[in-house]
Amino acid sequence: MILCDASEKKSTSDSGGIVEVSDAAPAQPTDTTVLVDSSTQKDPPTEDVREGKKKPCIA
């Protein structure tokens, strides 16, 4: 749904020329989504990184 809203706002920015306002609005939801994804992704990668470091040390 966010992508649809962003697309509509971008289309309006092209027609109206309000690029800054349109970009600012979608940027906030995007940042929030990125933070949530980053936090969720950080958990699994953290374990993978630790295991990855242990493997080279053992070798």
PDB file of N, CA, C and O in Angstrom:
ATOM      1  N   MET A   1       0.833  -1.198   0.000  1.00  0.00           N
ATOM      2  CA  MET A   1       0.000   0.000   0.000  1.00  0.00           C
ATOM      3  C   MET A   1       0.872   1.256   0.000  1.00  0.00           C
ATOM      4  O   MET A   1       0.534   2.246  -0.648  1.00  0.00           O
ATOM      5  N   ILE A   2       1.981   1.219   0.717  1.00  0.00           N
ATOM      6  CA  ILE A   2       2.869   2.381   0.771  1.00  0.00           C
ATOM      7  C   ILE A   2       3.418   2.672  -0.624  1.00  0.00           C
ATOM      8  O   ILE A   2       3.510   3.832  -1.027  1.00  0.00           O
ATOM      9  N   LEU A   3       3.784   1.616  -1.365  1.00  0.00           N
ATOM     10  CA  LEU A   3       4.317   1.811  -2.706  1.00  0.00           C
ATOM     11  C   LEU A   3       3.285   2.514  -3.584  1.00  0.00           C
ATOM     12  O   LEU A   3       3.636   3.405  -4.358  1.00  0.00           O
ATOM     13  N   CYS A   4       2.006   2.120  -3.470  1.00  0.00           N
ATOM     14  CA  CYS A   4       0.955   2.750  -4.276  1.00  0.00           C
ATOM     15  C   CYS A   4       0.869   4.233  -3.923  1.00  0.00           C
ATOM     16  O   CYS A   4       0.797   5.075  -4.818  1.00  0.00           O
ATOM     17  N   ASP A   5       0.875   4.561  -2.634  1.00  0.00           N
ATOM     18  CA  ASP A   5       0.786   5.961  -2.215  1.00  0.00           C
ATOM     19  C   ASP A   5       1.987   6.736  -2.750  1.00  0.00           C
ATOM     20  O   ASP A   5       1.833   7.851  -3.247  1.00  0.00           O
ATOM     21  N   ALA A   6       3.170   6.158  -2.653  1.00  0.00           N
ATOM     22  CA  ALA A   6       4.377   6.835  -3.120  1.00  0.00           C
ATOM     23  C   ALA A   6       4.271   7.086  -4.622  1.00  0.00           C
ATOM     24  O   ALA A   6       4.635   8.161  -5.098  1.00  0.00           O
ATOM     25  N   SER A   7       3.779   6.107  -5.365  1.00  0.00           N
ATOM     26  CA  SER A   7       3.651   6.265  -6.818  1.00  0.00           C
ATOM     27  C   SER A   7       2.709   7.422  -7.130  1.00  0.00           C
ATOM     28  O   SER A   7       3.004   8.254  -7.987  1.00  0.00           O
ATOM     29  N   GLU A   8       1.569   7.472  -6.429  1.00  0.00           N
ATOM     30  CA  GLU A   8       0.611   8.542  -6.683  1.00  0.00           C
ATOM     31  C   GLU A   8       1.229   9.894  -6.342  1.00  0.00           C
ATOM     32  O   GLU A   8       1.055  10.853  -7.093  1.00  0.00           O
ATOM     33  N   LYS A   9       1.938   9.986  -5.236  1.00  0.00           N
ATOM     34  CA  LYS A   9       2.550  11.252  -4.831  1.00  0.00           C
ATOM     35  C   LYS A   9       3.617  11.657  -5.849  1.00  0.00           C
ATOM     36  O   LYS A   9       3.721  12.833  -6.197  1.00  0.00           O
ATOM     37  N   LYS A  10       4.411  10.696  -6.328  1.00  0.00           N
ATOM     38  CA  LYS A  10       5.446  11.015  -7.316  1.00  0.00           C
ATOM     39  C   LYS A  10       4.793  11.550  -8.584  1.00  0.00           C
ATOM     40  O   LYS A  10       5.281  12.518  -9.168  1.00  0.00           O
ATOM     41  N   SER A  11       3.696  10.934  -9.018  1.00  0.00           N
ATOM     42  CA  SER A  11       3.003  11.402 -10.221  1.00  0.00           C
ATOM     43  C   SER A  11       2.552  12.848 -10.007  1.00  0.00           C
ATOM     44  O   SER A  11       2.678  13.679 -10.906  1.00  0.00           O
ATOM     45  N   THR A  12       2.029  13.144  -8.825  1.00  0.00           N
ATOM     46  CA  THR A  12       1.572  14.500  -8.525  1.00  0.00           C
ATOM     47  C   THR A  12       2.760  15.460  -8.530  1.00  0.00           C
ATOM     48  O   THR A  12       2.644  16.589  -9.008  1.00  0.00           O
ATOM     49  N   SER A  13       3.898  15.018  -8.003  1.00  0.00           N
ATOM     50  CA  SER A  13       5.071  15.881  -7.956  1.00  0.00           C
ATOM     51  C   SER A  13       5.521  16.211  -9.376  1.00  0.00           C
ATOM     52  O   SER A  13       5.934  17.338  -9.649  1.00  0.00           O
ATOM     53  N   ASP A  14       5.443  15.237 -10.281  1.00  0.00           N
ATOM     54  CA  ASP A  14       5.832  15.498 -11.668  1.00  0.00           C
ATOM     55  C   ASP A  14       4.902  16.544 -12.291  1.00  0.00           C
ATOM     56  O   ASP A  14       5.357  17.446 -12.995  1.00  0.00           O
ATOM     57  N   SER A  15       3.607  16.417 -12.028  1.00  0.00           N
ATOM     58  CA  SER A  15       2.641  17.346 -12.619  1.00  0.00           C
ATOM     59  C   SER A  15       2.699  18.706 -11.913  1.00  0.00           C
ATOM     60  O   SER A  15       2.726  19.747 -12.570  1.00  0.00           O
ATOM     61  N   GLY A  16       2.717  18.695 -10.583  1.00  0.00           N
ATOM     62  CA  GLY A  16       2.706  19.943  -9.822  1.00  0.00           C
ATOM     63  C   GLY A  16       4.099  20.518  -9.647  1.00  0.00           C
ATOM     64  O   GLY A  16       4.251  21.733  -9.516  1.00  0.00           O
ATOM     65  N   GLY A  17       5.108  19.679  -9.641  1.00  0.00           N
ATOM     66  CA  GLY A  17       6.471  20.162  -9.467  1.00  0.00           C
ATOM     67  C   GLY A  17       6.845  20.249  -7.996  1.00  0.00           C
ATOM     68  O   GLY A  17       7.853  20.868  -7.656  1.00  0.00           O
ATOM     69  N   ILE A  18       6.048  19.636  -7.108  1.00  0.00           N
ATOM     70  CA  ILE A  18       6.357  19.657  -5.673  1.00  0.00           C
ATOM     71  C   ILE A  18       7.160  18.403  -5.334  1.00  0.00           C
ATOM     72  O   ILE A  18       6.659  17.506  -4.656  1.00  0.00           O
ATOM     73  N   VAL A  19       8.389  18.343  -5.800  1.00  0.00           N
ATOM     74  CA  VAL A  19       9.206  17.144  -5.587  1.00  0.00           C
ATOM     75  C   VAL A  19       9.615  17.040  -4.122  1.00  0.00           C
ATOM     76  O   VAL A  19       9.566  15.956  -3.541  1.00  0.00           O
ATOM     77  N   GLU A  20      10.017  18.156  -3.520  1.00  0.00           N
ATOM     78  CA  GLU A  20      10.492  18.119  -2.135  1.00  0.00           C
ATOM     79  C   GLU A  20       9.402  17.621  -1.194  1.00  0.00           C
ATOM     80  O   GLU A  20       9.652  16.724  -0.389  1.00  0.00           O
ATOM     81  N   VAL A  21       8.208  18.177  -1.277  1.00  0.00           N
ATOM     82  CA  VAL A  21       7.112  17.788  -0.382  1.00  0.00           C
ATOM     83  C   VAL A  21       6.758  16.323  -0.601  1.00  0.00           C
ATOM     84  O   VAL A  21       6.590  15.577   0.364  1.00  0.00           O
ATOM     85  N   SER A  22       6.643  15.903  -1.858  1.00  0.00           N
ATOM     86  CA  SER A  22       6.270  14.516  -2.161  1.00  0.00           C
ATOM     87  C   SER A  22       7.354  13.574  -1.647  1.00  0.00           C
ATOM     88  O   SER A  22       7.041  12.552  -1.036  1.00  0.00           O
ATOM     89  N   ASP A  23       8.612  13.900  -1.885  1.00  0.00           N
ATOM     90  CA  ASP A  23       9.701  13.029  -1.438  1.00  0.00           C
ATOM     91  C   ASP A  23       9.728  12.960   0.088  1.00  0.00           C
ATOM     92  O   ASP A  23       9.977  11.896   0.655  1.00  0.00           O
ATOM     93  N   ALA A  24       9.476  14.078   0.750  1.00  0.00           N
ATOM     94  CA  ALA A  24       9.523  14.100   2.215  1.00  0.00           C
ATOM     95  C   ALA A  24       8.456  13.180   2.794  1.00  0.00           C
ATOM     96  O   ALA A  24       8.728  12.442   3.742  1.00  0.00           O
ATOM     97  N   ALA A  25       7.260  13.211   2.246  1.00  0.00           N
ATOM     98  CA  ALA A  25       6.170  12.383   2.779  1.00  0.00           C
ATOM     99  C   ALA A  25       6.494  10.895   2.651  1.00  0.00           C
ATOM    100  O   ALA A  25       6.456  10.191   3.660  1.00  0.00           O
ATOM    101  N   PRO A  26       6.811  10.387   1.464  1.00  0.00           N
ATOM    102  CA  PRO A  26       7.106   8.960   1.316  1.00  0.00           C
ATOM    103  C   PRO A  26       8.398   8.574   2.033  1.00  0.00           C
ATOM    104  O   PRO A  26       8.553   7.424   2.446  1.00  0.00           O
ATOM    105  N   ALA A  27       9.317   9.509   2.183  1.00  0.00           N
ATOM    106  CA  ALA A  27      10.598   9.196   2.817  1.00  0.00           C
ATOM    107  C   ALA A  27      10.379   8.759   4.265  1.00  0.00           C
ATOM    108  O   ALA A  27      11.031   7.823   4.727  1.00  0.00           O
ATOM    109  N   GLN A  28       9.476   9.419   4.984  1.00  0.00           N
ATOM    110  CA  GLN A  28       9.247   9.067   6.386  1.00  0.00           C
ATOM    111  C   GLN A  28       8.764   7.628   6.534  1.00  0.00           C
ATOM    112  O   GLN A  28       9.357   6.872   7.303  1.00  0.00           O
ATOM    113  N   PRO A  29       7.705   7.218   5.824  1.00  0.00           N
ATOM    114  CA  PRO A  29       7.239   5.830   5.934  1.00  0.00           C
ATOM    115  C   PRO A  29       8.322   4.861   5.482  1.00  0.00           C
ATOM    116  O   PRO A  29       8.468   3.780   6.053  1.00  0.00           O
ATOM    117  N   THR A  30       9.077   5.240   4.468  1.00  0.00           N
ATOM    118  CA  THR A  30      10.135   4.360   3.964  1.00  0.00           C
ATOM    119  C   THR A  30      11.188   4.156   5.051  1.00  0.00           C
ATOM    120  O   THR A  30      11.618   3.028   5.292  1.00  0.00           O
ATOM    121  N   ASP A  31      11.607   5.239   5.706  1.00  0.00           N
ATOM    122  CA  ASP A  31      12.613   5.117   6.763  1.00  0.00           C
ATOM    123  C   ASP A  31      12.108   4.195   7.868  1.00  0.00           C
ATOM    124  O   ASP A  31      12.844   3.334   8.350  1.00  0.00           O
ATOM    125  N   THR A  32      10.857   4.375   8.267  1.00  0.00           N
ATOM    126  CA  THR A  32      10.288   3.536   9.329  1.00  0.00           C
ATOM    127  C   THR A  32      10.322   2.081   8.910  1.00  0.00           C
ATOM    128  O   THR A  32      10.698   1.214   9.698  1.00  0.00           O
ATOM    129  N   THR A  33       9.936   1.807   7.685  1.00  0.00           N
ATOM    130  CA  THR A  33       9.930   0.422   7.190  1.00  0.00           C
ATOM    131  C   THR A  33      11.357  -0.111   7.167  1.00  0.00           C
ATOM    132  O   THR A  33      11.599  -1.259   7.540  1.00  0.00           O
ATOM    133  N   VAL A  34      12.295   0.713   6.732  1.00  0.00           N
ATOM    134  CA  VAL A  34      13.690   0.272   6.659  1.00  0.00           C
ATOM    135  C   VAL A  34      14.206  -0.054   8.052  1.00  0.00           C
ATOM    136  O   VAL A  34      14.872  -1.072   8.244  1.00  0.00           O
ATOM    137  N   LEU A  35      13.905   0.799   9.028  1.00  0.00           N
ATOM    138  CA  LEU A  35      14.370   0.553  10.394  1.00  0.00           C
ATOM    139  C   LEU A  35      13.831  -0.778  10.892  1.00  0.00           C
ATOM    140  O   LEU A  35      14.575  -1.561  11.482  1.00  0.00           O
ATOM    141  N   VAL A  36      12.556  -1.046  10.666  1.00  0.00           N
ATOM    142  CA  VAL A  36      11.955  -2.305  11.124  1.00  0.00           C
ATOM    143  C   VAL A  36      12.630  -3.472  10.427  1.00  0.00           C
ATOM    144  O   VAL A  36      12.984  -4.462  11.067  1.00  0.00           O
ATOM    145  N   ASP A  37      12.812  -3.358   9.096  1.00  0.00           N
ATOM    146  CA  ASP A  37      13.456  -4.437   8.345  1.00  0.00           C
ATOM    147  C   ASP A  37      14.895  -4.610   8.826  1.00  0.00           C
ATOM    148  O   ASP A  37      15.357  -5.738   8.999  1.00  0.00           O
ATOM    149  N   SER A  38      15.602  -3.513   9.042  1.00  0.00           N
ATOM    150  CA  SER A  38      16.992  -3.597   9.479  1.00  0.00           C
ATOM    151  C   SER A  38      17.076  -4.315  10.823  1.00  0.00           C
ATOM    152  O   SER A  38      17.929  -5.184  11.006  1.00  0.00           O
ATOM    153  N   SER A  39      16.205  -3.965  11.758  1.00  0.00           N
ATOM    154  CA  SER A  39      16.223  -4.609  13.072  1.00  0.00           C
ATOM    155  C   SER A  39      15.955  -6.099  12.927  1.00  0.00           C
ATOM    156  O   SER A  39      16.629  -6.920  13.550  1.00  0.00           O
ATOM    157  N   THR A  40      14.978  -6.446  12.110  1.00  0.00           N
ATOM    158  CA  THR A  40      14.636  -7.860  11.917  1.00  0.00           C
ATOM    159  C   THR A  40      15.785  -8.576  11.228  1.00  0.00           C
ATOM    160  O   THR A  40      16.113  -9.709  11.582  1.00  0.00           O
ATOM    161  N   GLN A  41      16.394  -7.928  10.253  1.00  0.00           N
ATOM    162  CA  GLN A  41      17.491  -8.555   9.511  1.00  0.00           C
ATOM    163  C   GLN A  41      18.759  -8.598  10.364  1.00  0.00           C
ATOM    164  O   GLN A  41      19.561  -9.520  10.215  1.00  0.00           O
ATOM    165  N   LYS A  42      18.954  -7.641  11.236  1.00  0.00           N
ATOM    166  CA  LYS A  42      20.167  -7.617  12.054  1.00  0.00           C
ATOM    167  C   LYS A  42      20.252  -8.864  12.933  1.00  0.00           C
ATOM    168  O   LYS A  42      21.344  -9.391  13.143  1.00  0.00           O
ATOM    169  N   ASP A  43      19.118  -9.345  13.449  1.00  0.00           N
ATOM    170  CA  ASP A  43      19.146 -10.517  14.323  1.00  0.00           C
ATOM    171  C   ASP A  43      19.738 -11.739  13.615  1.00  0.00           C
ATOM    172  O   ASP A  43      20.710 -12.303  14.120  1.00  0.00           O
ATOM    173  N   PRO A  44      19.200 -12.177  12.470  1.00  0.00           N
ATOM    174  CA  PRO A  44      19.755 -13.358  11.796  1.00  0.00           C
ATOM    175  C   PRO A  44      21.192 -13.146  11.327  1.00  0.00           C
ATOM    176  O   PRO A  44      22.034 -14.015  11.552  1.00  0.00           O
ATOM    177  N   PRO A  45      21.505 -12.004  10.672  1.00  0.00           N
ATOM    178  CA  PRO A  45      22.882 -11.781  10.220  1.00  0.00           C
ATOM    179  C   PRO A  45      23.872 -11.805  11.382  1.00  0.00           C
ATOM    180  O   PRO A  45      25.004 -12.258  11.213  1.00  0.00           O
ATOM    181  N   THR A  46      23.465 -11.326  12.555  1.00  0.00           N
ATOM    182  CA  THR A  46      24.384 -11.317  13.699  1.00  0.00           C
ATOM    183  C   THR A  46      24.845 -12.735  13.997  1.00  0.00           C
ATOM    184  O   THR A  46      26.032 -12.967  14.226  1.00  0.00           O
ATOM    185  N   GLU A  47      23.912 -13.689  13.994  1.00  0.00           N
ATOM    186  CA  GLU A  47      24.273 -15.080  14.263  1.00  0.00           C
ATOM    187  C   GLU A  47      25.163 -15.613  13.149  1.00  0.00           C
ATOM    188  O   GLU A  47      26.154 -16.293  13.413  1.00  0.00           O
ATOM    189  N   ASP A  48      24.808 -15.302  11.895  1.00  0.00           N
ATOM    190  CA  ASP A  48      25.588 -15.782  10.758  1.00  0.00           C
ATOM    191  C   ASP A  48      27.016 -15.234  10.840  1.00  0.00           C
ATOM    192  O   ASP A  48      27.976 -15.961  10.581  1.00  0.00           O
ATOM    193  N   VAL A  49      27.156 -13.963  11.197  1.00  0.00           N
ATOM    194  CA  VAL A  49      28.486 -13.353  11.276  1.00  0.00           C
ATOM    195  C   VAL A  49      29.309 -14.057  12.349  1.00  0.00           C
ATOM    196  O   VAL A  49      30.482 -14.356  12.127  1.00  0.00           O
ATOM    197  N   ARG A  50      28.717 -14.323  13.499  1.00  0.00           N
ATOM    198  CA  ARG A  50      29.453 -14.991  14.573  1.00  0.00           C
ATOM    199  C   ARG A  50      29.910 -16.369  14.112  1.00  0.00           C
ATOM    200  O   ARG A  50      31.069 -16.739  14.302  1.00  0.00           O
ATOM    201  N   GLU A  51      28.996 -17.132  13.503  1.00  0.00           N
ATOM    202  CA  GLU A  51      29.357 -18.464  13.026  1.00  0.00           C
ATOM    203  C   GLU A  51      30.450 -18.354  11.968  1.00  0.00           C
ATOM    204  O   GLU A  51      31.384 -19.155  11.943  1.00  0.00           O
ATOM    205  N   GLY A  52      30.324 -17.358  11.097  1.00  0.00           N
ATOM    206  CA  GLY A  52      31.317 -17.173  10.037  1.00  0.00           C
ATOM    207  C   GLY A  52      32.695 -16.912  10.633  1.00  0.00           C
ATOM    208  O   GLY A  52      33.690 -17.440  10.136  1.00  0.00           O
ATOM    209  N   LYS A  53      32.767 -16.108  11.687  1.00  0.00           N
ATOM    210  CA  LYS A  53      34.060 -15.825  12.313  1.00  0.00           C
ATOM    211  C   LYS A  53      34.610 -17.073  12.993  1.00  0.00           C
ATOM    212  O   LYS A  53      35.815 -17.321  12.945  1.00  0.00           O
ATOM    213  N   LYS A  54      33.747 -17.860  13.621  1.00  0.00           N
ATOM    214  CA  LYS A  54      34.199 -19.066  14.320  1.00  0.00           C
ATOM    215  C   LYS A  54      34.790 -20.068  13.334  1.00  0.00           C
ATOM    216  O   LYS A  54      35.811 -20.692  13.622  1.00  0.00           O
ATOM    217  N   LYS A  55      34.154 -20.227  12.168  1.00  0.00           N
ATOM    218  CA  LYS A  55      34.629 -21.204  11.184  1.00  0.00           C
ATOM    219  C   LYS A  55      36.064 -20.898  10.756  1.00  0.00           C
ATOM    220  O   LYS A  55      36.901 -21.800  10.772  1.00  0.00           O
ATOM    221  N   PRO A  56      36.379 -19.647  10.371  1.00  0.00           N
ATOM    222  CA  PRO A  56      37.762 -19.337   9.979  1.00  0.00           C
ATOM    223  C   PRO A  56      38.738 -19.573  11.134  1.00  0.00           C
ATOM    224  O   PRO A  56      39.854 -20.041  10.907  1.00  0.00           O
ATOM    225  N   CYS A  57      38.336 -19.258  12.363  1.00  0.00           N
ATOM    226  CA  CYS A  57      39.224 -19.445  13.509  1.00  0.00           C
ATOM    227  C   CYS A  57      39.528 -20.929  13.689  1.00  0.00           C
ATOM    228  O   CYS A  57      40.672 -21.306  13.944  1.00  0.00           O
ATOM    229  N   ILE A  58      38.499 -21.773  13.555  1.00  0.00           N
ATOM    230  CA  ILE A  58      38.695 -23.217  13.718  1.00  0.00           C
ATOM    231  C   ILE A  58      39.612 -23.727  12.611  1.00  0.00           C
ATOM    232  O   ILE A  58      40.488 -24.553  12.866  1.00  0.00           O
ATOM    233  N   ALA A  59      39.418 -23.244  11.383  1.00  0.00           N
ATOM    234  CA  ALA A  59      40.237 -23.697  10.263  1.00  0.00           C
ATOM    235  C   ALA A  59      41.648 -23.202  10.493  1.00  0.00           C
ATOM    236  O   ALA A  59      42.533 -23.459   9.677  1.00  0.00           O
TER     237      ALA A  59
END
